[in-house]
Amino acid sequence: MIVTVTYTTLGGLKAVIWTDAIQMVIFCLPLIIIAVLGTAAVGGWHAVWEEAGKGGRLEFFNMTLNPLERTSFLAAVVGGFFHWTGYNAVNQTCVQRYLSVPTLKAARTTAYIFMVGVIGIITFCTYIGLVMFVYFKECDPLQANLVATSDQIVPLFVMRIEEGLHGLPGLFMAGVLSAALSSISVALNSSAGVVLDDLWRPFAKKEMTEFQGAVFAKIACVALGVLCTGMTMAMSGLQYMIQVAMTLMGIAAGTQFGITSLGMFNPWANWKGALTGGIASLIIMGWISVGNELMSIQGRLNYPTLPVKVSGCDPPLQATPSPTMDPTILPIYRLSFLYVALFGWMIVMVVGSIVSLLTGPCDPDKADPDAHTPLVGAWLRRRQANKKASVSMERLDRMSVGTISLNLKQA
């Protein structure tokens, strides 16, 4: 963390981009090696596919509409759309990258590369998960107490398949650290810019010089780095770390995407509606997410797990029954983490629209069509053109009436 804060503070965006490029290579290399060695260790990818299917790990089309189901096809597609669209479209870490390239075409290319990279990484990680299931199919490491948490299964797997490649565990750790440092440096750099431009400069009494702004951004970066370190230590004991990360990202993405969508889709929306909708989304989705984590920590919220075996352990063990769900908890706490961004977006749109109507909506005739979606923009252009034509006709009618009256008087 200290190294990340140091190079992010001193080097700025340029340092972040260069280190991210190097860290990406270091991160992807062990993924590929682990996937290849793991596949060879279990007998090839045919064995992976066959055994994963027998173990019920290849569930692609769970078409349930229940938002309380932790994972489903619709949750991944619909919820994932709002999550990743919100992240790519309005998140400061992505917007900062778009603005750092010279042309709009280059920014679009950046978005496409990001999309392909994310799909590739998620696919690789999912495949490695299937390989680990097949490798440990007769003796689940958690049930056998070989590891304390599910996060430790991957390091155990790497140690088992290294086959004399003594540098593989170190390369794996380098990949993990590279992924973490890359994410942290991006967040620190973009957040420091937000603190400077959006939270300090608008309220500062004196205009800051470029040097003062640079110093302020560096101080903000260090302060945020210290805060991130503390939060990392506080969250180290949480379960379902991927779910927690997706939930936090979903809260931010849903709220930001909702505010942006409100302005793009609703020409009557005003700043009061956007602010109220954003606050409501943060509060409601934050309450649901915090409640979910508290219920999980208390052992009252336990998601059903797929069956595992321990008959192949040495010595053989008895499988531990899966914990049950407490039926007394609020159902809303069971909301799938994949739907967090979608529900946050919906709250902003509904609350923001209602508040805008109650507090004096904006006049669509004065709205900028180019600031809205193509459909709404086309409607605004027709509306504004029709109103101008109507006003022109009224003026012509008044002029005609005035002319007739003048002629009658002269006659």
LINSULPE-V466191 format. One record per residue. N is the residue number from 1. PHI is phi as a letter, one per 30 degrees, with the letter a starting at -180 (999 if undefined). Layout:
BEGIN
n=(N,N)
phi=(PHI,PHI)
END
This chain:
BEGIN
n=(1,2,3,4,5,6,7,8,9,10,11,12,13,14,15,16,17,18,19,20,21,22,23,24,25,26,27,28,29,30,31,32,33,34,35,36,37,38,39,40,41,42,43,44,45,46,47,48,49,50,51,52,53,54,55,56,57,58,59,60,61,62,63,64,65,66,67,68,69,70,71,72,73,74,75,76,77,78,79,80,81,82,83,84,85,86,87,88,89,90,91,92,93,94,95,96,97,98,99,100,101,102,103,104,105,106,107,108,109,110,111,112,113,114,115,116,117,118,119,120,121,122,123,124,125,126,127,128,129,130,131,132,133,134,135,136,137,138,139,140,141,142,143,144,145,146,147,148,149,150,151,152,153,154,155,156,157,158,159,160,161,162,163,164,165,166,167,168,169,170,171,172,173,174,175,176,177,178,179,180,181,182,183,184,185,186,187,188,189,190,191,192,193,194,195,196,197,198,199,200,201,202,203,204,205,206,207,208,209,210,211,212,213,214,215,216,217,218,219,220,221,222,223,224,225,226,227,228,229,230,231,232,233,234,235,236,237,238,239,240,241,242,243,244,245,246,247,248,249,250,251,252,253,254,255,256,257,258,259,260,261,262,263,264,265,266,267,268,269,270,271,272,273,274,275,276,277,278,279,280,281,282,283,284,285,286,287,288,289,290,291,292,293,294,295,296,297,298,299,300,301,302,303,304,305,306,307,308,309,310,311,312,313,314,315,316,317,318,319,320,321,322,323,324,325,326,327,328,329,330,331,332,333,334,335,336,337,338,339,340,341,342,343,344,345,346,347,348,349,350,351,352,353,354,355,356,357,358,359,360,361,362,363,364,365,366,367,368,369,370,371,372,373,374,375,376,377,378,379,380,381,382,383,384,385,386,387,388,389,390,391,392,393,394,395,396,397,398,399,400,401,402,403,404,405,406,407,408,409,410,411)
phi=(999,d,d,d,d,d,d,d,d,d,c,i,d,d,d,d,d,d,d,d,d,d,d,d,d,d,d,d,e,d,e,d,d,d,d,d,d,d,d,d,d,c,j,j,d,d,d,e,d,d,d,d,d,d,d,i,c,c,c,c,c,d,c,d,c,d,d,d,d,d,b,a,d,d,d,d,d,d,d,d,d,d,d,d,d,d,d,d,d,b,d,d,d,d,e,d,d,d,d,d,c,d,b,d,d,d,d,d,d,e,d,d,d,d,d,d,d,d,d,d,d,d,d,d,d,d,d,d,d,d,d,d,d,d,d,c,d,c,a,d,e,d,d,d,i,d,b,d,b,d,d,d,d,d,e,d,d,d,d,d,c,d,h,i,d,d,d,d,e,d,d,d,d,d,d,d,d,d,d,d,d,d,d,d,d,d,d,d,d,d,d,d,d,d,e,d,d,c,c,c,d,d,c,d,d,c,d,d,d,d,d,d,d,d,d,d,d,d,d,d,d,d,d,d,d,d,d,d,d,d,d,d,d,d,c,d,c,d,d,h,d,d,d,d,d,d,d,d,d,d,d,d,d,d,d,d,d,d,d,d,d,e,d,d,c,c,d,d,d,b,d,d,d,d,d,d,d,d,d,d,d,d,d,d,d,d,d,d,d,d,d,d,d,d,d,d,d,d,i,c,c,b,d,d,c,d,d,b,c,b,d,c,d,b,d,e,b,c,d,d,d,d,d,c,d,d,d,d,d,d,e,d,d,c,e,d,d,d,c,d,d,d,d,d,d,d,d,d,d,d,d,d,d,d,d,d,d,d,c,j,d,d,d,d,d,c,d,d,e,d,d,c,d,e,d,d,d,d,d,d,d,d,d,d,d,d,d,d,d,d,d,d,d,d,d,d,d,d,d,d,d,d,d,d,d,d,d,d,d,d,d)
END
